[in-house]
Amino acid sequence: MDYRIEHDSMGEVKVPADKYWAAQTERSHENFLIGVGIETMPREITHAFGILKKAAALANHDLKPEKMTDEKLSAISKACDEVISGSLNDHFPLVVWQTGSGTQSNMNANEVIANRGNEIAGKKLLHPNDDINMSQSSNDTFPTAMHIAAVISIEDKVVPALDILIDTFKRLEEENEGIVKSGRTHLQDATPIKFSQEISGWRASLEKDRKMILTACDELRELALGGTAVGTGLNAPKGFAEKSAEAISALTGKKFITSPNKFHSLTSKDEIVFAHGALKALAADMMKIANDIRLLASGPRDGLGEIFIPENEPGSSIMPGKVNPTQCEQVTMVAVQVMGNDVAVGMAASQGNFELNVFMPVCAYNFLQSARLLAESIVSFNKNCAVGIKANKEKMHHNLHNSLMLVTALNPYIGYENAAKTAKKAFKDNISLKEACVELGFLTAERFDEVFHPEEMV
């Protein structure tokens, strides 16, 4: 491999000649051989750094034009556009398991943008610290990148995925409006419910999750940029924070504002914890929905068998013809991962000291993994399972009319205790509720038929 010599405040370092990073990135690359190529800093963070570095250059150009000249702004903007596009991802090799402030990833961005900008300019024009990091600190750029990445992930990935599945459930509600089935509580037979009502519960859960996620997302719109090292804004010109937030909003097409208290923004990750809690709520609902669907589809002969779901792959290497509810299983595994991530996010947020949280990379990694997994899992579940759900009307009718809990309809006519005796006799003697009720003398056969209408119990 060919190398070139780069230097920083600690001395000279050999850097691969074909990479845009420089000395500080290389030191991190060599000192943190933990999860290399596996737990790389999320690309969403790299993307966000491209946005915030361009925004910072635009703000500096307005406020410090003598230092951020037109020529420098042009070179930085072009280099940042390449970072934003992802075309320079190979030049961002650092892992999550580095300094807890994310300083090395901030410097990775500074060095890549400076060297690529110099290449664009055709001369040594830009310095990583003096120009790309002008008016900034790692301590305010990394939390800013976290918030930008989180908002983009929620609005561009999670919410659209949710909308697709919500629309599918709305369609299934309409298609199954007239079907009545047995309800179930505690995994035991309960009073009847329309299948469309059951589906509406799933749909409403997702709609509620969507609302909570977007509510939490609003808190992420506050940016730390402008706080610099400890929140005082040292070395940042007056108005930099506001102009940077405006530029980030323009570049992303999403609303961002500067945080009113930078001391809070540098040390507290409460907005991330709150937003991840909303993602965990979605994971919990997806777990419940997936479990409902695979239980309703269980069988095909020895389970509930009340719905049919798409048959996508052979389910066993030994049992011919077996097909499993694999999409439900991937959803539940993703839900478990998100719930575990929530613990990591919460613990990371609780461990900051004094003026800075130093668990930010792991916090960002888990949050963005949760958002990505949920979005991709929901899209897959919708495409490969939910859209193909069909009611097994015959099985639903059979189970409904064999449910002992239909006896609840008799409460107004024979009382709770007599109804309980009727249900117990029917179960013990393996006879119908009608036969049990008549044998016990609570109602005549004719009167039973007059008051007993399962389809009207919904």
C-alpha positions in Angstrom: 0.0 0.0 0.0 1.2 3.5 -0.8 1.2 6.0 1.9 1.6 9.8 2.4 2.7 11.7 5.4 0.1 13.8 7.3 0.6 15.6 10.6 -1.4 16.9 13.5 -0.5 18.5 16.8 1.1 15.3 18.0 3.4 14.8 15.0 3.5 12.9 11.7 1.4 9.9 10.7 1.4 7.6 7.7 -2.0 7.6 5.9 -3.1 5.5 2.9 -2.4 7.6 -0.2 -5.8 6.9 -1.7 -7.8 8.1 1.3 -8.9 11.6 2.1 -8.6 11.2 5.8 -5.6 12.6 7.7 -3.6 12.2 10.9 -6.3 12.2 13.6 -8.6 9.8 11.7 -5.6 7.5 11.1 -4.7 7.5 14.8 -8.3 6.5 15.7 -8.2 3.9 12.9 -5.1 2.3 14.5 -6.0 2.7 18.2 -9.6 1.4 18.1 -9.5 -2.0 16.4 -12.9 -2.9 17.8 -15.7 -3.9 15.4 -13.7 -2.8 12.4 -15.8 -3.2 9.2 -18.8 -4.3 11.3 -19.8 -1.6 13.8 -18.7 1.3 11.7 -20.1 4.7 12.7 -23.6 4.8 11.1 -23.7 6.2 7.6 -26.6 8.3 8.8 -24.1 10.2 11.0 -21.7 10.6 8.1 -24.5 12.0 6.0 -25.5 14.3 8.8 -21.9 15.6 9.2 -21.9 16.5 5.5 -25.0 18.6 6.0 -23.9 20.3 9.2 -20.4 21.1 7.9 -21.9 22.7 4.8 -24.4 24.6 6.9 -21.6 25.8 9.2 -19.6 27.0 6.2 -22.6 29.0 4.9 -23.1 30.6 8.3 -19.4 31.4 8.7 -19.4 32.9 5.2 -22.2 35.3 6.3 -20.6 36.2 9.6 -16.9 35.9 9.0 -16.4 36.5 5.2 -12.8 37.5 5.7 -12.0 34.0 6.9 -14.7 32.0 5.1 -14.1 33.4 1.6 -16.2 32.7 -1.5 -13.4 30.4 -2.7 -13.3 28.4 0.5 -17.1 28.1 0.7 -17.3 26.8 -2.8 -14.7 24.1 -2.2 -16.2 23.1 1.1 -19.7 23.0 -0.3 -18.7 20.8 -3.2 -16.9 18.4 -0.9 -19.8 18.3 1.5 -22.2 17.5 -1.3 -20.1 14.4 -2.0 -20.2 13.4 1.7 -24.0 13.9 1.7 -24.4 11.8 -1.4 -22.5 8.9 0.1 -19.9 8.8 -2.6 -17.1 9.4 0.0 -18.3 6.7 2.5 -15.1 4.7 2.0 -13.2 7.6 3.5 -15.1 7.3 6.8 -13.7 4.1 8.4 -14.0 4.8 12.1 -16.0 2.6 14.5 -18.6 3.3 17.1 -16.2 2.2 19.9 -14.1 5.3 20.0 -14.0 8.4 22.1 -17.4 9.0 23.8 -17.7 12.5 22.4 -17.4 11.4 18.8 -14.4 13.7 18.4 -12.6 11.4 16.0 -15.6 11.1 13.7 -15.9 14.9 13.7 -12.2 15.1 12.8 -12.7 12.4 10.2 -15.3 14.7 8.5 -13.1 17.7 8.9 -10.1 16.0 7.3 -12.0 14.4 4.4 -13.8 17.6 3.5 -10.6 19.6 3.8 -8.5 17.2 1.6 -11.3 16.7 -0.9 -11.9 20.4 -1.0 -8.2 21.1 -1.6 -8.3 18.6 -4.5 -11.3 20.4 -5.9 -9.6 23.8 -5.5 -6.4 22.5 -7.0 -4.3 23.9 -4.1 -3.8 23.8 -0.4 -6.7 26.0 0.5 -8.4 24.4 3.5 -7.3 23.3 7.0 -9.4 20.7 8.9 -9.6 22.6 12.1 -9.3 26.3 11.0 -11.8 26.1 8.1 -14.0 23.0 8.2 -14.3 23.1 12.0 -14.6 26.9 12.2 -16.9 28.1 15.0 -17.4 24.5 16.1 -16.4 21.8 18.5 -16.8 18.1 18.4 -18.9 18.6 21.5 -21.6 20.5 19.7 -21.2 18.9 16.2 -21.7 15.3 17.2 -25.0 15.8 19.1 -26.1 18.0 16.2 -25.4 15.1 13.8 -27.3 12.8 16.1 -30.4 14.9 16.0 -30.2 15.5 12.2 -29.8 11.8 11.6 -32.6 10.9 14.0 -35.1 13.3 12.4 -34.3 12.1 8.9 -34.5 8.5 9.9 -37.9 9.0 11.6 -39.5 11.2 8.9 -38.0 9.5 5.8 -38.0 5.8 6.9 -40.1 5.0 10.0 -43.2 7.1 9.3 -43.5 6.1 5.6 -43.2 2.4 6.5 -45.9 2.9 9.1 -48.2 4.6 6.7 -47.9 1.7 4.3 -49.0 -0.9 6.9 -51.7 1.4 8.3 -53.2 1.6 4.8 -53.1 -2.1 4.5 -55.0 -2.6 7.7 -57.5 0.0 6.6 -58.1 -2.0 3.4 -58.4 -5.3 5.4 -60.9 -3.6 7.8 -63.2 -2.8 4.8 -62.8 -6.2 3.2 -63.7 -8.1 6.4 -66.4 -5.8 7.7 -69.2 -8.4 7.9 -67.3 -11.3 9.5 -67.9 -12.1 13.2 -65.5 -14.3 15.1 -64.7 -15.3 18.6 -62.9 -12.8 20.7 -60.2 -13.9 23.1 -58.8 -12.6 26.4 -56.2 -14.3 28.5 -55.8 -16.7 25.6 -59.3 -18.0 26.5 -62.5 -17.7 24.6 -64.3 -14.4 25.0 -67.4 -12.7 23.6 -67.7 -12.2 19.8 -65.9 -9.5 17.9 -65.9 -8.5 14.2 -62.7 -9.4 12.4 -62.7 -5.8 11.2 -62.8 -4.6 14.8 -59.8 -6.7 15.7 -57.9 -5.3 12.7 -58.9 -1.8 13.7 -57.2 -2.3 17.0 -54.0 -3.1 15.2 -54.4 -0.1 12.9 -55.2 2.3 15.8 -52.2 1.1 17.7 -49.9 2.0 14.8 -51.6 5.4 14.3 -51.0 6.1 18.0 -47.4 5.1 17.7 -47.0 7.3 14.6 -48.4 10.3 16.5 -46.1 9.7 19.5 -43.0 9.2 17.3 -43.7 12.5 15.5 -44.3 14.3 18.9 -41.0 13.0 20.1 -39.4 14.0 16.8 -40.2 17.7 17.5 -37.9 17.6 20.5 -35.0 16.5 18.2 -35.3 19.6 16.1 -33.3 21.5 18.7 -29.6 21.6 17.7 -26.5 21.9 19.9 -24.4 23.6 17.2 -23.1 26.9 18.4 -22.4 25.7 22.0 -18.8 24.7 21.0 -16.8 23.1 23.8 -18.9 23.4 27.0 -22.0 25.3 25.9 -20.7 28.9 26.2 -20.2 29.3 22.4 -16.6 30.2 22.7 -15.0 31.0 19.3 -18.4 31.0 17.6 -19.6 34.4 16.3 -22.9 35.9 17.4 -25.7 34.5 15.3 -23.8 31.4 14.2 -26.1 29.0 15.9 -29.2 30.5 14.4 -27.8 30.8 10.9 -26.5 27.2 11.0 -29.9 25.9 12.1 -31.6 27.8 9.2 -29.1 26.4 6.7 -29.6 22.9 8.0 -33.3 23.3 7.6 -32.8 24.6 4.0 -30.5 21.7 3.1 -32.7 19.0 4.6 -36.1 20.4 3.9 -36.9 19.8 7.6 -37.4 22.2 10.4 -34.5 22.6 12.8 -33.9 25.3 15.4 -31.0 26.2 17.6 -31.3 24.9 21.2 -32.2 27.7 23.6 -29.8 26.2 26.2 -26.6 24.7 24.8 -25.4 23.6 28.3 -28.4 21.2 28.3 -27.8 20.1 24.7 -24.2 19.1 25.2 -24.7 17.1 28.4 -28.2 15.7 28.2 -29.5 13.1 25.7 -33.0 13.2 27.0 -34.6 14.0 23.6 -33.0 10.9 22.1 -34.2 8.8 25.1 -37.7 10.2 24.7 -37.8 9.5 20.9 -36.4 6.0 21.3 -39.1 5.4 23.9 -41.6 6.1 21.1 -39.8 3.7 18.8 -39.9 1.1 21.6 -43.7 1.6 21.9 -43.9 0.9 18.2 -41.8 -2.2 18.6 -44.1 -3.4 21.4 -47.1 -2.9 19.3 -45.5 -4.7 16.3 -44.6 -7.6 18.6 -48.2 -7.8 19.7 -49.6 -7.6 16.2 -47.2 -10.2 14.8 -48.0 -12.6 17.6 -51.7 -12.1 17.0 -51.4 -12.9 13.4 -49.2 -15.9 13.8 -51.5 -17.3 16.4 -54.6 -16.7 14.3 -52.8 -18.4 11.4 -51.6 -21.3 13.5 -52.3 -24.8 12.2 -53.0 -25.5 9.5 -55.2 -28.2 11.1 -54.2 -28.3 14.8 -54.2 -24.6 15.6 -56.7 -21.7 15.5 -56.5 -21.5 11.7 -58.8 -18.5 11.5 -56.7 -16.6 8.9 -54.5 -17.5 6.0 -51.2 -15.8 5.5 -48.9 -15.9 2.5 -46.8 -19.0 2.1 -43.3 -17.7 1.3 -40.7 -20.4 1.9 -40.6 -24.1 3.0 -40.6 -24.2 6.7 -38.6 -27.3 7.6 -35.7 -29.3 6.4 -37.3 -32.5 7.7 -41.0 -32.0 7.6 -42.3 -31.8 4.0 -45.0 -29.3 3.3 -44.5 -27.3 6.5 -44.8 -23.5 6.1 -44.0 -21.1 9.0 -45.0 -17.5 9.8 -41.5 -16.2 9.1 -42.5 -12.6 8.6 -44.1 -12.6 12.0 -40.9 -14.0 13.4 -38.6 -11.4 11.9 -40.9 -8.7 13.3 -40.7 -10.2 16.8 -36.9 -10.5 16.6 -36.6 -6.9 15.5 -38.9 -5.9 18.4 -36.6 -7.7 20.9 -33.6 -5.9 19.4 -35.2 -2.5 19.7 -36.2 -3.2 23.3 -32.6 -4.1 24.1 -31.4 -1.0 22.3 -33.7 1.1 24.5 -31.7 -0.1 27.5 -28.4 0.9 25.9 -29.8 4.3 24.9 -31.1 5.0 28.4 -27.9 3.9 30.1 -25.8 6.0 27.7 -27.9 9.1 28.3 -27.6 8.6 32.1 -23.8 8.5 32.1 -22.7 12.0 31.1 -20.6 14.0 33.5 -20.5 17.7 34.0 -20.6 19.6 30.7 -20.6 16.7 28.2 -22.2 13.3 27.6 -19.4 10.9 26.5 -21.5 8.0 25.5 -22.8 9.6 22.3 -21.6 7.1 19.6 -23.2 4.1 21.2 -26.4 6.2 21.8 -26.5 7.2 18.1 -25.7 3.6 16.9 -28.5 2.0 18.9 -31.1 4.7 18.0 -30.4 4.6 14.3 -30.3 0.8 14.2 -33.7 0.8 15.9 -35.2 3.2 13.4 -33.7 1.4 10.4 -34.7 -2.1 11.6 -38.3 -1.0 12.4 -38.7 0.7 9.0 -37.3 -2.2 7.0 -39.1 -4.8 9.1 -42.5 -3.1 8.7 -42.0 -2.8 5.0 -41.1 -6.4 4.7 -43.9 -7.5 6.9 -46.4 -5.5 5.0 -45.2 -6.7 1.6 -44.8 -10.4 2.4 -47.5 -11.0 5.0 -50.0 -8.3 5.9 -51.2 -7.6 2.3 -52.1 -11.3 1.9 -54.1 -11.9 5.0 -57.3 -13.7 4.3 -60.1 -14.7 6.7 -60.9 -18.4 7.0 -64.6 -17.7 7.3 -65.7 -21.3 7.9 -63.2 -21.7 10.7 -64.2 -18.4 12.3 -67.9 -19.4 12.1 -67.2 -22.8 13.6 -65.1 -21.4 16.5 -67.6 -18.7 17.2 -70.6 -21.1 17.5 -68.6 -23.5 19.6 -67.5 -20.8 22.1 -68.9 -21.2 25.6 -68.6 -17.5 26.2 -71.6 -16.8 24.0 -73.4 -17.7 27.2 -72.8 -14.0 28.2 -75.7 -13.1 26.0 -78.0 -15.0 28.3 -77.0 -12.9 31.4 -79.9 -10.5 31.1 -82.4 -13.4 30.9 -81.2 -16.0 33.3 -78.6 -14.2 35.4 -74.8 -14.5 35.8 -74.8 -17.5 38.0 -77.3 -19.5 35.9 -75.4 -18.6 32.8 -72.2 -19.9 34.5 -73.9 -23.2 35.3 -75.0 -23.4 31.7 -71.5 -23.0 30.3 -70.0 -25.4 32.8 -72.6 -28.1 31.9 -72.2 -27.6 28.2 -68.4 -28.0 28.6 -68.6 -31.0 31.0 -71.2 -32.9 28.9 -69.8 -31.8 25.6 -73.2 -30.4 24.5 -74.3 -27.1 23.1 -75.2 -24.1 25.2 -78.8 -24.4 24.0 -79.0 -28.1 25.1 -77.5 -27.2 28.5 -79.8 -24.3 29.1 -82.9 -26.2 28.2 -81.9 -29.3 30.3 -81.2 -27.0 33.3 -84.7 -25.5 32.8 -83.5 -21.9 32.5 -85.1 -21.3 29.1 -87.3 -23.1 26.7 -85.8 -24.0 23.3 -88.0 -21.5 21.6 -87.1 -18.7 24.1 -83.4 -19.5 23.7 -83.6 -19.1 19.9 -85.3 -15.7 20.4 -82.6 -14.2 22.6 -79.4 -16.0 21.4 -77.9 -14.3 18.4 -74.0 -14.3 18.4 -73.7 -12.1 15.3 -75.5 -9.4 17.2 -73.2 -9.4 20.2 -70.6 -7.1 18.6 
